[in-house]
Each structure stands twice: as structure tokens, then as C-alpha cells.
Amino acid sequence: MIGLFEVSATKAGKTITCTMFGNIAEKEQLFGELMNQHKIEQSERHLWKLTNITTKYNSFANDAF
């Protein structure tokens, strides 16, 4: 499903959140974009855990458009 999502990740009690457009089936890509948005270095990304993906707006009901 393609749409606008709020993506969250946590590390040791610290939570970062970002709203982004993407495909919910590609969770690794959404996680990577979240890390890039908050300028988390590649060497520290394994410490973060994806905790929540919340739908803000669905632009397409299915993946075929």
C-alpha cells in the first residue's frame, strides 16, 4: 500500500519520528529514509529498532496504478 506514513524508531529510550511518503511493503526503505532524515550514521543504525508505522493518508488503495 502506497501512502503517507509516520515512521518511528527507538534506541535506549530515545524515539525519533518522521512523516514520509512510501510503500508500507518496503519497511527497510522507510527505515533507511528515517535514519537519513535524522542523520544517523551507518555504523549506529543497527542499534535502532523500527517500532511503529502509522498510516496518515492512503493515496492508492492497491499497488497497481
All heavy atoms as a GROMACS GRO file, in nm:
protein
  520
    1MET      N    1   0.085  -0.117   0.000
    1MET     CA    2   0.000   0.000   0.000
    1MET      C    3   0.089   0.124   0.000
    1MET      O    4   0.181   0.135   0.080
    1MET     CB    5  -0.090  -0.002   0.124
    1MET     CG    6  -0.171   0.120   0.141
    1MET     SD    7  -0.292   0.117   0.273
    1MET     CE    8  -0.213   0.036   0.405
    2ILE      N    9   0.061   0.212  -0.089
    2ILE     CA   10   0.138   0.334  -0.102
    2ILE      C   11   0.061   0.446  -0.035
    2ILE      O   12  -0.061   0.457  -0.048
    2ILE     CB   13   0.162   0.368  -0.251
    2ILE    CG1   14   0.244   0.256  -0.316
    2ILE    CG2   15   0.231   0.502  -0.266
    2ILE    CD1   16   0.259   0.270  -0.464
    3GLY      N   17   0.132   0.530   0.039
    3GLY     CA   18   0.068   0.643   0.106
    3GLY      C   19   0.163   0.722   0.191
    3GLY      O   20   0.284   0.706   0.183
    4LEU      N   21   0.109   0.804   0.275
    4LEU     CA   22   0.185   0.887   0.368
    4LEU      C   23   0.185   0.818   0.503
    4LEU      O   24   0.079   0.786   0.557
    4LEU     CB   25   0.120   1.025   0.378
    4LEU     CG   26   0.198   1.134   0.449
    4LEU    CD1   27   0.326   1.164   0.374
    4LEU    CD2   28   0.114   1.260   0.460
    5PHE      N   29   0.304   0.794   0.557
    5PHE     CA   30   0.319   0.719   0.681
    5PHE      C   31   0.401   0.796   0.782
    5PHE      O   32   0.489   0.874   0.745
    5PHE     CB   33   0.388   0.584   0.655
    5PHE     CG   34   0.313   0.496   0.561
    5PHE    CD1   35   0.352   0.486   0.429
    5PHE    CD2   36   0.204   0.425   0.604
    5PHE    CE1   37   0.283   0.406   0.342
    5PHE    CE2   38   0.134   0.343   0.517
    5PHE     CZ   39   0.174   0.334   0.385
    6GLU      N   40   0.372   0.775   0.909
    6GLU     CA   41   0.455   0.824   1.018
    6GLU      C   42   0.535   0.705   1.069
    6GLU      O   43   0.479   0.608   1.117
    6GLU     CB   44   0.369   0.882   1.128
    6GLU     CG   45   0.452   0.947   1.237
    6GLU     CD   46   0.365   1.017   1.340
    6GLU    OE1   47   0.320   1.128   1.310
    6GLU    OE2   48   0.345   0.958   1.446
    7VAL      N   49   0.667   0.714   1.058
    7VAL     CA   50   0.757   0.605   1.092
    7VAL      C   51   0.833   0.642   1.218
    7VAL      O   52   0.883   0.754   1.230
    7VAL     CB   53   0.855   0.576   0.976
    7VAL    CG1   54   0.945   0.460   1.007
    7VAL    CG2   55   0.780   0.552   0.846
    8SER      N   56   0.843   0.547   1.313
    8SER     CA   57   0.912   0.570   1.440
    8SER      C   58   1.013   0.460   1.466
    8SER      O   59   0.991   0.345   1.431
    8SER     CB   60   0.813   0.574   1.556
    8SER     OG   61   0.719   0.674   1.538
    9ALA      N   62   1.122   0.498   1.532
    9ALA     CA   63   1.224   0.402   1.574
    9ALA      C   64   1.275   0.444   1.712
    9ALA      O   65   1.273   0.562   1.746
    9ALA     CB   66   1.340   0.399   1.475
   10THR      N   67   1.321   0.346   1.791
   10THR     CA   68   1.371   0.375   1.924
   10THR      C   69   1.508   0.313   1.946
   10THR      O   70   1.543   0.213   1.884
   10THR     CB   71   1.277   0.322   2.034
   10THR    OG1   72   1.263   0.182   2.018
   10THR    CG2   73   1.142   0.388   2.029
   11LYS      N   74   1.582   0.377   2.037
   11LYS     CA   75   1.713   0.328   2.081
   11LYS      C   76   1.731   0.373   2.225
   11LYS      O   77   1.737   0.493   2.252
   11LYS     CB   78   1.825   0.385   1.995
   11LYS     CG   79   1.964   0.345   2.042
   11LYS     CD   80   2.072   0.414   1.961
   11LYS     CE   81   2.130   0.526   2.043
   11LYS     NZ   82   2.248   0.585   1.987
   12ALA      N   83   1.738   0.279   2.316
   12ALA     CA   84   1.765   0.307   2.458
   12ALA      C   85   1.674   0.417   2.514
   12ALA      O   86   1.719   0.509   2.580
   12ALA     CB   87   1.911   0.344   2.476
   13GLY      N   88   1.546   0.409   2.482
   13GLY     CA   89   1.451   0.506   2.535
   13GLY      C   90   1.434   0.632   2.454
   13GLY      O   91   1.344   0.711   2.480
   14LYS      N   92   1.519   0.655   2.354
   14LYS     CA   93   1.506   0.771   2.267
   14LYS      C   94   1.427   0.732   2.143
   14LYS      O   95   1.454   0.629   2.082
   14LYS     CB   96   1.644   0.822   2.226
   14LYS     CG   97   1.638   0.944   2.138
   14LYS     CD   98   1.776   0.995   2.101
   14LYS     CE   99   1.765   1.115   2.010
   14LYS     NZ  100   1.894   1.162   1.965
   15THR      N  101   1.328   0.814   2.108
   15THR     CA  102   1.242   0.786   1.992
   15THR      C  103   1.257   0.897   1.889
   15THR      O  104   1.257   1.014   1.923
   15THR     CB  105   1.094   0.776   2.036
   15THR    OG1  106   1.083   0.674   2.134
   15THR    CG2  107   1.005   0.743   1.918
   16ILE      N  108   1.270   0.855   1.762
   16ILE     CA  109   1.270   0.951   1.652
   16ILE      C  110   1.152   0.917   1.561
   16ILE      O  111   1.115   0.801   1.547
   16ILE     CB  112   1.403   0.950   1.573
   16ILE    CG1  113   1.436   0.811   1.520
   16ILE    CG2  114   1.516   1.004   1.658
   16ILE    CD1  115   1.558   0.806   1.431
   17THR      N  116   1.092   1.019   1.502
   17THR     CA  117   0.973   1.003   1.419
   17THR      C  118   0.984   1.094   1.298
   17THR      O  119   1.038   1.204   1.306
   17THR     CB  120   0.847   1.038   1.499
   17THR    OG1  121   0.843   0.957   1.615
   17THR    CG2  122   0.721   1.015   1.419
   18CYS      N  123   0.930   1.047   1.186
   18CYS     CA  124   0.929   1.128   1.065
   18CYS      C  125   0.808   1.087   0.982
   18CYS      O  126   0.769   0.970   0.980
   18CYS     CB  127   1.057   1.105   0.986
   18CYS     SG  128   1.071   1.210   0.842
   19THR      N  129   0.747   1.181   0.914
   19THR     CA  130   0.637   1.154   0.822
   19THR      C  131   0.693   1.151   0.681
   19THR      O  132   0.763   1.243   0.640
   19THR     CB  133   0.528   1.261   0.834
   19THR    OG1  134   0.482   1.264   0.970
   19THR    CG2  135   0.412   1.233   0.743
   20MET      N  136   0.663   1.042   0.607
   20MET     CA  137   0.719   1.028   0.473
   20MET      C  138   0.623   0.952   0.382
   20MET      O  139   0.537   0.880   0.429
   20MET     CB  140   0.854   0.959   0.478
   20MET     CG  141   0.852   0.820   0.534
   20MET     SD  142   1.014   0.751   0.556
   20MET     CE  143   1.077   0.852   0.685
   21PHE      N  144   0.642   0.972   0.254
   21PHE     CA  145   0.564   0.904   0.152
   21PHE      C  146   0.638   0.780   0.107
   21PHE      O  147   0.759   0.783   0.085
   21PHE     CB  148   0.542   0.998   0.031
   21PHE     CG  149   0.454   0.939  -0.075
   21PHE    CD1  150   0.317   0.945  -0.061
   21PHE    CD2  151   0.508   0.880  -0.186
   21PHE    CE1  152   0.235   0.891  -0.159
   21PHE    CE2  153   0.427   0.826  -0.284
   21PHE     CZ  154   0.290   0.832  -0.270
   22GLY      N  155   0.568   0.668   0.097
   22GLY     CA  156   0.633   0.546   0.052
   22GLY      C  157   0.537   0.428   0.049
   22GLY      O  158   0.416   0.443   0.062
   23ASN      N  159   0.597   0.310   0.033
   23ASN     CA  160   0.523   0.185   0.025
   23ASN      C  161   0.543   0.109   0.155
   23ASN      O  162   0.657   0.084   0.196
   23ASN     CB  163   0.574   0.103  -0.094
   23ASN     CG  164   0.488  -0.018  -0.122
   23ASN    OD1  165   0.404  -0.056  -0.041
   23ASN    ND2  166   0.509  -0.078  -0.237
   24ILE      N  167   0.436   0.070   0.221
   24ILE     CA  168   0.446   0.003   0.351
   24ILE      C  169   0.509  -0.136   0.337
   24ILE      O  170   0.563  -0.189   0.432
   24ILE     CB  171   0.309  -0.003   0.421
   24ILE    CG1  172   0.329  -0.035   0.569
   24ILE    CG2  173   0.219  -0.106   0.355
   24ILE    CD1  174   0.215  -0.001   0.656
   25ALA      N  175   0.506  -0.193   0.218
   25ALA     CA  176   0.567  -0.323   0.195
   25ALA      C  177   0.719  -0.315   0.199
   25ALA      O  178   0.787  -0.415   0.221
   25ALA     CB  179   0.522  -0.381   0.062
   26GLU      N  180   0.776  -0.196   0.181
   26GLU     CA  181   0.921  -0.176   0.180
   26GLU      C  182   0.964  -0.110   0.311
   26GLU      O  183   1.007   0.005   0.316
   26GLU     CB  184   0.961  -0.090   0.061
   26GLU     CG  185   0.924  -0.154  -0.072
   26GLU     CD  186   0.946  -0.063  -0.190
   26GLU    OE1  187   0.979   0.056  -0.170
   26GLU    OE2  188   0.927  -0.109  -0.302
   27LYS      N  189   0.953  -0.186   0.421
   27LYS     CA  190   0.983  -0.133   0.553
   27LYS      C  191   1.129  -0.095   0.570
   27LYS      O  192   1.160   0.002   0.638
   27LYS     CB  193   0.941  -0.234   0.660
   27LYS     CG  194   0.792  -0.252   0.664
   27LYS     CD  195   0.750  -0.351   0.768
   27LYS     CE  196   0.599  -0.366   0.762
   27LYS     NZ  197   0.548  -0.465   0.851
   28GLU      N  198   1.219  -0.169   0.507
   28GLU     CA  199   1.362  -0.136   0.517
   28GLU      C  200   1.392  -0.002   0.452
   28GLU      O  201   1.476   0.074   0.501
   28GLU     CB  202   1.447  -0.247   0.455
   28GLU     CG  203   1.444  -0.377   0.533
   28GLU     CD  204   1.501  -0.360   0.672
   28GLU    OE1  205   1.601  -0.289   0.689
   28GLU    OE2  206   1.442  -0.417   0.766
   29GLN      N  207   1.324   0.028   0.343
   29GLN     CA  208   1.345   0.156   0.277
   29GLN      C  209   1.290   0.270   0.363
   29GLN      O  210   1.355   0.375   0.375
   29GLN     CB  211   1.277   0.158   0.140
   29GLN     CG  212   1.299   0.288   0.065
   29GLN     CD  213   1.237   0.288  -0.072
   29GLN    OE1  214   1.173   0.192  -0.113
   29GLN    NE2  215   1.253   0.397  -0.144
   30LEU      N  216   1.174   0.252   0.423
   30LEU     CA  217   1.119   0.354   0.513
   30LEU      C  218   1.211   0.376   0.632
   30LEU      O  219   1.234   0.490   0.675
   30LEU     CB  220   0.979   0.314   0.561
   30LEU     CG  221   0.869   0.312   0.455
   30LEU    CD1  222   0.741   0.256   0.516
   30LEU    CD2  223   0.846   0.449   0.398
   31PHE      N  224   1.266   0.267   0.687
   31PHE     CA  225   1.359   0.277   0.799
   31PHE      C  226   1.485   0.353   0.757
   31PHE      O  227   1.534   0.440   0.830
   31PHE     CB  228   1.395   0.136   0.849
   31PHE     CG  229   1.491   0.136   0.963
   31PHE    CD1  230   1.451   0.174   1.090
   31PHE    CD2  231   1.623   0.096   0.946
   31PHE    CE1  232   1.540   0.173   1.197
   31PHE    CE2  233   1.712   0.095   1.051
   31PHE     CZ  234   1.670   0.133   1.177
   32GLY      N  235   1.538   0.323   0.639
   32GLY     CA  236   1.657   0.393   0.589
   32GLY      C  237   1.632   0.541   0.568
   32GLY      O  238   1.718   0.624   0.600
   33GLU      N  239   1.516   0.576   0.517
   33GLU     CA  240   1.483   0.717   0.498
   33GLU      C  241   1.469   0.789   0.632
   33GLU      O  242   1.509   0.905   0.645
   33GLU     CB  243   1.354   0.730   0.417
   33GLU     CG  244   1.370   0.689   0.272
   33GLU     CD  245   1.241   0.699   0.194
   33GLU    OE1  246   1.152   0.778   0.234
   33GLU    OE2  247   1.229   0.630   0.093
   34LEU      N  248   1.414   0.720   0.731
   34LEU     CA  249   1.404   0.777   0.866
   34LEU      C  250   1.543   0.805   0.922
   34LEU      O  251   1.569   0.912   0.978
   34LEU     CB  252   1.327   0.682   0.958
   34LEU     CG  253   1.319   0.721   1.105
   34LEU    CD1  254   1.237   0.848   1.124
   34LEU    CD2  255   1.261   0.607   1.187
   35MET      N  256   1.633   0.710   0.905
   35MET     CA  257   1.770   0.726   0.954
   35MET      C  258   1.841   0.841   0.881
   35MET      O  259   1.914   0.919   0.943
   35MET     CB  260   1.850   0.596   0.937
   35MET     CG  261   1.799   0.480   1.019
   35MET     SD  262   1.827   0.499   1.195
   35MET     CE  263   1.659   0.519   1.253
   36ASN      N  264   1.820   0.851   0.752
   36ASN     CA  265   1.880   0.960   0.674
   36ASN      C  266   1.826   1.095   0.717
   36ASN      O  267   1.900   1.193   0.728
   36ASN     CB  268   1.855   0.940   0.525
   36ASN     CG  269   1.935   0.827   0.466
   36ASN    OD1  270   2.034   0.782   0.525
   36ASN    ND2  271   1.893   0.778   0.352
   37GLN      N  272   1.695   1.102   0.740
   37GLN     CA  273   1.631   1.228   0.780
   37GLN      C  274   1.689   1.280   0.912
   37GLN      O  275   1.707   1.400   0.929
   37GLN     CB  276   1.480   1.208   0.793
   37GLN     CG  277   1.402   1.332   0.820
   37GLN     CD  278   1.393   1.423   0.698
   37GLN    OE1  279   1.400   1.378   0.585
   37GLN    NE2  280   1.376   1.551   0.722
   38HIS      N  281   1.720   1.189   1.003
   38HIS     CA  282   1.773   1.229   1.134
   38HIS      C  283   1.926   1.222   1.142
   38HIS      O  284   1.982   1.235   1.250
   38HIS     CB  285   1.709   1.143   1.244
   38HIS     CG  286   1.567   1.180   1.269
   38HIS    ND1  287   1.529   1.284   1.349
   38HIS    CD2  288   1.451   1.127   1.221
   38HIS    CE1  289   1.398   1.294   1.351
   38HIS    NE2  290   1.348   1.200   1.273
   39LYS      N  291   1.989   1.197   1.026
   39LYS     CA  292   2.135   1.196   1.014
   39LYS      C  293   2.201   1.096   1.110
   39LYS      O  294   2.299   1.127   1.177
   39LYS     CB  295   2.192   1.335   1.031
   39LYS     CG  296   2.147   1.433   0.926
   39LYS     CD  297   2.206   1.569   0.943
   39LYS     CE  298   2.172   1.669   0.840
   39LYS     NZ  299   2.054   1.663   0.766
   40ILE      N  300   2.144   0.974   1.116
   40ILE     CA  301   2.202   0.866   1.196
   40ILE      C  302   2.308   0.798   1.112
   40ILE      O  303   2.280   0.757   0.999
   40ILE     CB  304   2.093   0.764   1.239
   40ILE    CG1  305   1.977   0.834   1.310
   40ILE    CG2  306   2.153   0.653   1.324
   40ILE    CD1  307   2.011   0.902   1.439
   41GLU      N  308   2.427   0.786   1.165
   41GLU     CA  309   2.538   0.726   1.092
   41GLU      C  310   2.512   0.578   1.065
   41GLU      O  311   2.445   0.510   1.142
   41GLU     CB  312   2.668   0.742   1.168
   41GLU     CG  313   2.712   0.886   1.181
   41GLU     CD  314   2.845   0.899   1.252
   41GLU    OE1  315   2.915   0.798   1.268
   41GLU    OE2  316   2.877   1.011   1.292
   42GLN      N  317   2.570   0.528   0.957
   42GLN     CA  318   2.552   0.389   0.916
   42GLN      C  319   2.598   0.293   1.025
   42GLN      O  320   2.536   0.190   1.047
   42GLN     CB  321   2.631   0.364   0.786
   42GLN     CG  322   2.596   0.234   0.718
   42GLN     CD  323   2.460   0.238   0.651
   42GLN    OE1  324   2.413   0.343   0.611
   42GLN    NE2  325   2.397   0.123   0.640
   43SER      N  326   2.704   0.326   1.095
   43SER     CA  327   2.759   0.238   1.199
   43SER      C  328   2.669   0.228   1.322
   43SER      O  329   2.684   0.136   1.402
   43SER     CB  330   2.897   0.286   1.240
   43SER     OG  331   2.890   0.416   1.295
   44GLU      N  332   2.575   0.321   1.339
   44GLU     CA  333   2.486   0.321   1.455
   44GLU      C  334   2.346   0.269   1.424
   44GLU      O  335   2.266   0.252   1.515
   44GLU     CB  336   2.475   0.463   1.511
   44GLU     CG  337   2.605   0.518   1.565
   44GLU     CD  338   2.592   0.658   1.618
   44GLU    OE1  339   2.479   0.712   1.618
   44GLU    OE2  340   2.693   0.715   1.658
   45ARG      N  341   2.317   0.243   1.298
   45ARG     CA  342   2.180   0.207   1.260
   45ARG      C  343   2.137   0.073   1.317
   45ARG      O  344   2.019   0.052   1.341
   45ARG     CB  345   2.166   0.206   1.109
   45ARG     CG  346   2.174   0.346   1.053
   45ARG     CD  347   2.147   0.350   0.906
   45ARG     NE  348   2.159   0.489   0.860
   45ARG     CZ  349   2.122   0.530   0.743
   45ARG    NH1  350   2.072   0.446   0.655
   45ARG    NH2  351   2.136   0.657   0.711
   46HIS      N  352   2.228  -0.018   1.340
   46HIS     CA  353   2.190  -0.148   1.394
   46HIS      C  354   2.140  -0.139   1.539
   46HIS      O  355   2.076  -0.231   1.588
   46HIS     CB  356   2.307  -0.247   1.384
   46HIS     CG  357   2.418  -0.217   1.479
   46HIS    ND1  358   2.514  -0.121   1.452
   46HIS    CD2  359   2.448  -0.269   1.600
   46HIS    CE1  360   2.598  -0.117   1.554
   46HIS    NE2  361   2.560  -0.205   1.646
   47LEU      N  362   2.167  -0.027   1.606
   47LEU     CA  363   2.121  -0.007   1.743
   47LEU      C  364   1.975   0.037   1.749
   47LEU      O  365   1.911   0.027   1.854
   47LEU     CB  366   2.208   0.096   1.814
   47LEU     CG  367   2.358   0.063   1.824
   47LEU    CD1  368   2.434   0.183   1.879
   47LEU    CD2  369   2.379  -0.060   1.907
   48TRP      N  370   1.923   0.088   1.639
   48TRP     CA  371   1.787   0.138   1.633
   48TRP      C  372   1.692   0.027   1.592
   48TRP      O  373   1.725  -0.059   1.512
   48TRP     CB  374   1.776   0.253   1.533
   48TRP     CG  375   1.845   0.377   1.579
   48TRP    CD1  376   1.977   0.409   1.561
   48TRP    CD2  377   1.789   0.484   1.653
   48TRP    NE1  378   2.005   0.530   1.619
   48TRP    CE2  379   1.891   0.578   1.676
   48TRP    CE3  380   1.662   0.510   1.701
   48TRP    CZ2  381   1.868   0.696   1.745
   48TRP    CZ3  382   1.640   0.628   1.770
   48TRP    CH2  383   1.743   0.719   1.791
   49LYS      N  384   1.570   0.031   1.645
   49LYS     CA  385   1.468  -0.067   1.614
   49LYS      C  386   1.344   0.005   1.563
   49LYS      O  387   1.294   0.098   1.628
   49LYS     CB  388   1.433  -0.150   1.737
   49LYS     CG  389   1.330  -0.256   1.710
   49LYS     CD  390   1.300  -0.338   1.833
   49LYS     CE  391   1.192  -0.438   1.801
   49LYS     NZ  392   1.153  -0.515   1.919
   50LEU      N  393   1.294  -0.038   1.449
   50LEU     CA  394   1.172   0.017   1.393
   50LEU      C  395   1.056  -0.023   1.484
   50LEU      O  396   1.033  -0.142   1.508
   50LEU     CB  397   1.150  -0.037   1.252
   50LEU     CG  398   1.033   0.019   1.173
   50LEU    CD1  399   1.054   0.168   1.147
   50LEU    CD2  400   1.019  -0.055   1.043
   51THR      N  401   0.984   0.074   1.538
   51THR     CA  402   0.881   0.043   1.636
   51THR      C  403   0.739   0.064   1.586
   51THR      O  404   0.649  -0.007   1.629
   51THR     CB  405   0.899   0.128   1.764
   51THR    OG1  406   0.900   0.265   1.728
   51THR    CG2  407   1.026   0.091   1.835
   52ASN      N  408   0.718   0.159   1.495
   52ASN     CA  409   0.581   0.190   1.457
   52ASN      C  410   0.576   0.249   1.318
   52ASN      O  411   0.658   0.334   1.282
   52ASN     CB  412   0.521   0.289   1.558
   52ASN     CG  413   0.372   0.300   1.545
   52ASN    OD1  414   0.307   0.219   1.481
   52ASN    ND2  415   0.316   0.403   1.607
   53ILE      N  416   0.477   0.204   1.240
   53ILE     CA  417   0.445   0.266   1.112
   53ILE      C  418   0.295   0.292   1.114
   53ILE      O  419   0.215   0.200   1.117
   53ILE     CB  420   0.482   0.176   0.992
   53ILE    CG1  421   0.631   0.147   0.991
   53ILE    CG2  422   0.439   0.242   0.862
   53ILE    CD1  423   0.676   0.053   0.881
   54THR      N  424   0.258   0.419   1.116
   54THR     CA  425   0.119   0.459   1.124
   54THR      C  426   0.077   0.523   0.992
   54THR      O  427   0.148   0.608   0.938
   54THR     CB  428   0.099   0.561   1.238
   54THR    OG1  429   0.150   0.507   1.358
   54THR    CG2  430  -0.047   0.595   1.256
   55THR      N  431  -0.038   0.484   0.941
   55THR     CA  432  -0.089   0.540   0.817
   55THR      C  433  -0.146   0.678   0.841
   55THR      O  434  -0.230   0.696   0.928
   55THR     CB  435  -0.198   0.448   0.758
   55THR    OG1  436  -0.146   0.319   0.742
   55THR    CG2  437  -0.247   0.500   0.625
   56LYS      N  438  -0.099   0.774   0.765
   56LYS     CA  439  -0.152   0.910   0.771
   56LYS      C  440  -0.254   0.933   0.658
   56LYS      O  441  -0.357   0.993   0.678
   56LYS     CB  442  -0.039   1.013   0.758
   56LYS     CG  443   0.050   1.020   0.879
   56LYS     CD  444  -0.026   1.081   0.992
   56LYS     CE  445   0.068   1.112   1.106
   56LYS     NZ  446   0.002   1.177   1.216
   57TYR      N  447  -0.219   0.885   0.537
   57TYR     CA  448  -0.305   0.904   0.422
   57TYR      C  449  -0.271   0.799   0.317
   57TYR      O  450  -0.155   0.781   0.283
   57TYR     CB  451  -0.286   1.044   0.363
   57TYR     CG  452  -0.365   1.071   0.238
   57TYR    CD1  453  -0.501   1.092   0.244
   57TYR    CD2  454  -0.303   1.071   0.114
   57TYR    CE1  455  -0.574   1.116   0.129
   57TYR    CE2  456  -0.376   1.095  -0.002
   57TYR     CZ  457  -0.512   1.116   0.007
   57TYR     OH  458  -0.583   1.138  -0.106
   58ASN      N  459  -0.371   0.728   0.267
   58ASN     CA  460  -0.352   0.631   0.160
   58ASN      C  461  -0.384   0.698   0.028
   58ASN      O  462  -0.497   0.738   0.005
   58ASN     CB  463  -0.443   0.510   0.178
   58ASN     CG  464  -0.407   0.430   0.299
   58ASN    OD1  465  -0.293   0.428   0.341
   58ASN    ND2  466  -0.505   0.363   0.356
   59SER      N  467  -0.286   0.708  -0.058
   59SER     CA  468  -0.310   0.771  -0.187
   59SER      C  469  -0.361   0.671  -0.289
   59SER      O  470  -0.429   0.707  -0.383
   59SER     CB  471  -0.184   0.839  -0.238
   59SER     OG  472  -0.081   0.746  -0.254
   60PHE      N  473  -0.327   0.543  -0.271
   60PHE     CA  474  -0.372   0.438  -0.362
   60PHE      C  475  -0.425   0.322  -0.281
   60PHE      O  476  -0.364   0.281  -0.183
   60PHE     CB  477  -0.256   0.390  -0.450
   60PHE     CG  478  -0.195   0.500  -0.534
   60PHE    CD1  479  -0.074   0.555  -0.497
   60PHE    CD2  480  -0.260   0.548  -0.646
   60PHE    CE1  481  -0.018   0.656  -0.573
   60PHE    CE2  482  -0.204   0.648  -0.720
   60PHE     CZ  483  -0.083   0.703  -0.685
   61ALA      N  484  -0.536   0.267  -0.322
   61ALA     CA  485  -0.595   0.154  -0.249
   61ALA      C  486  -0.516   0.025  -0.272
   61ALA      O  487  -0.512  -0.061  -0.187
   61ALA     CB  488  -0.739   0.135  -0.291
   62ASN      N  489  -0.451   0.013  -0.387
   62ASN     CA  490  -0.370  -0.105  -0.413
   62ASN      C  491  -0.241  -0.063  -0.481
   62ASN      O  492  -0.221   0.052  -0.517
   62ASN     CB  493  -0.447  -0.206  -0.497
   62ASN     CG  494  -0.496  -0.148  -0.628
   62ASN    OD1  495  -0.448  -0.044  -0.671
   62ASN    ND2  496  -0.591  -0.213  -0.693
   63ASP      N  497  -0.151  -0.159  -0.502
   63ASP     CA  498  -0.020  -0.128  -0.557
   63ASP      C  499  -0.023  -0.110  -0.709
   63ASP      O  500   0.072  -0.057  -0.766
   63ASP     CB  501   0.080  -0.237  -0.521
   63ASP     CG  502   0.109  -0.239  -0.372
   63ASP    OD1  503   0.097  -0.135  -0.306
   63ASP    OD2  504   0.146  -0.345  -0.323
   64ALA      N  505  -0.126  -0.155  -0.775
   64ALA     CA  506  -0.135  -0.139  -0.920
   64ALA      C  507  -0.203  -0.007  -0.954
   64ALA      O  508  -0.317   0.017  -0.922
   64ALA     CB  509  -0.216  -0.255  -0.979
   65PHE      N  510  -0.129   0.081  -1.019
   65PHE     CA  511  -0.189   0.208  -1.060
   65PHE      C  512  -0.155   0.233  -1.200
   65PHE      O  513  -0.198   0.230  -1.292
   65PHE     CB  514  -0.145   0.328  -0.976
   65PHE     CG  515  -0.003   0.334  -0.939
   65PHE    CD1  516   0.081   0.427  -0.994
   65PHE    CD2  517   0.050   0.250  -0.843
   65PHE    CE1  518   0.213   0.435  -0.956
   65PHE    CE2  519   0.181   0.258  -0.805
   65PHE     CZ  520   0.263   0.351  -0.862
   0.00000   0.00000   0.00000
